[in-house]
Structure formats: C-alpha cells, structure tokens
Amino acid sequence: MREVRESIALDVPAAQAEQCILEFIERHRRDNAAIEFPLRVSLEQFGVPGGLRLERMVNVHVTRQRDAQNLNDEIGIRWDPGTGEPFPAFSGSLTVWSEQAQTFVELRGTYEPPLGAAGKMFDDAIGHIVAQRTAHQFLLTLAQGAQACFQR
C-alpha cells in the first residue's frame, strides 16, 4: 500500500467549508450514489511539452464519518476507475481544519498499485508522483467548488 497525503488552503471559512465541499460533491452525484469525476495531471510537470495530460474518469464514493479516534468529523472518500482497467483504487478521507484564521482541506489515504511487481516498479519510478499530483488537482477542484458554493 502507498500513502497519499496532500492539503491545500481554502478561501472559505472553516465553519462553511465542509458543507460547501459536500454540496459541490452532491451536485455531481449520479443515480448509483457514485460521482463520476475526472482526475487529471499535466505531463508538463514531468518535462513533456505540448500541454499533454493524463486524465481518468473515476467513480467517487463519499460518506460522512468520524476519524479513527472518534474525535472529528471527516468525509470518507474512495474512488476506482470503474472500468476494470489496471488503475489503482484509492481509499481515504477528507478533513477540514483551520489554523490562524486560515482554512485547509486535507486528502489522506492509500492505494495499491495494480499489476503486481511491474506496477510497483512503475509506481516507484513515477506513479507515486502522479498520484500526489492527481490528489493535489482533486483538492484544487474541490476548493473551486467550495468557493463557488460559499459565494452564492
């Protein structure tokens, strides 16, 4: 299992941030309770010119839950490619917190590289970087959605 942990600042007060994130997610929900969501990473970050990017639509499942110590609310989140293709599934949580009048959202979780030893080699070389950057892009999308919700 590989761990992903990424956080970003939000321009939304902490008191409204979690609710705005949940409202943004809810707007994308389909009938089967999953949310189809694009995960993207620019290949320019890896030195590939031309604006190329990797993109995969994933099925995101969201639940409200308590953290492992039962102290704080968090948003349980997991995604899978839903296509049977050899892409990793992710399982983790989103947590919102504030520090010195700034609000943050953190995505933390784990994934298992597919394809056994070959998948692990790819993950060691570049896959884990792709996962971290994809997590960052996911958080940026949530932040934009939360900001739009807050400004309404």
N, C-alpha and C positions, 0 to 999 in steps of 0.2 A: 504494500500500500504506500502511496505517495501522498504527502500532505500539501495542501494549498492553503495559504493564508494571505489575504490581501485586504486592505482597508483604504477608504478614501473619506475626505471631508464632504459634508453636505451643506448646502445653503438653505437648510430647513431647520427650524428649532427642534430640539430633541423631542419635545412633547408631541409634535405632529409628525415627525419623520417616519416612525414605524407605520403609522396609519396611512400615510401617503404612499409608502412603498407597497403596502398591501393593496391599496386602491389601484395603483398602477398595474400591479400583477393581475388583479381581478379583471381589469379591462381586457387583458389578453387571454383569459381563460376560455377553453373550449368546452363542449358538452361533456367530454370524458373526464373533466376536472383537471386535466393537464393544460399547460400553457406551452404553445409552440413558440420557441424563442430562438433567434439567431445568435450564435456565439461566433465572434469574429476576432481575427488577429491580422494585422498588417504584416506582410512579408518584408516591407522596407525596414522593419525593426531588426531583421536578420541580414540586412545588406542586399536584399533583392530589389532592384529598381523597378519602376513602372507601375506603381500603385496596386500590385497584386496583393491578394489577401486570401487567407483560409477562412472559410465560413461553413458552418454546420448548423442545421436546424436541430434543436433538441426538444424533447418533451420535459418540461419542468413541472415538478410536483411540489406544492408548498403546503405547509401545515404550521399552525401556531403551537408552540411547545415551551417547556421550561428547560433551562440549561441542566447539565448533568448534576450540579449541586442543588438544583431546585430553588435557586435564588433569583434568577432573572428570566423575563420573557425573552424568547427568541423566535425566529422564523426558521423552521426546518425546511431545508431545500435539497432536492436531489434532481438530477437530470440524467437522461440517457438519450442516445441518438434515435431510438425508436425504430430503426431500420434494419437491425440485425447486422449492420456493418461493424467492422472491428474498430470502434472508437470507444474510449473509456467512458464509463458512467461515473457520476460524481455524487457524493452524499455528504451533507454538512449542514451548516446553519448560517443565518444572517443575524448579526447582533447590532443594535443601535445603542450608542452611548454618547455622552457629552463630557468634554474636558475643557475647562477655562473658556466657557461660552461658545465653544465650537462643537458641532455635532459630527459624529463619524458613523459609518456603517462598515462592518467587517464581515467578510465571507471567509469561513473556515471549514475545511472538510478534507475528504480523502477520495482518491480514485485508484483504480488498479489498471496499469497499462495492459491492453489486450495483446494477444499473440505471443504469450509466453516470453521466452528468452529474447526473441527478436524485438518484441515490443518494449521490453525492459531496456535493451540497448538503445533503441530509438529514444525512449524517454530520458535515459541518462545523457544522451547527446544533445537533444533539442526539445523533446516532447514536454519536459517539465517546464521549460521556459515558455513554450506555447501555452501550457495550462495556466501559468501565473499571469501571462498577459491576457489570456482569454478571461480569466477571473476579473482582472482589472477593467476590461472592456464591459463585462457584465455589470460591474458596480457602477461604471460611468452611465450606462443606460438606465439603471435603477435610479441613480441620482438625478438624471434629467427628468425622469418620470415623476419622481417625488417633488422636484422643484416646480414642475408644471402643475401638479396637484395643489401644492401649497399656494401658488399664485392665483388660483381660481377664486 
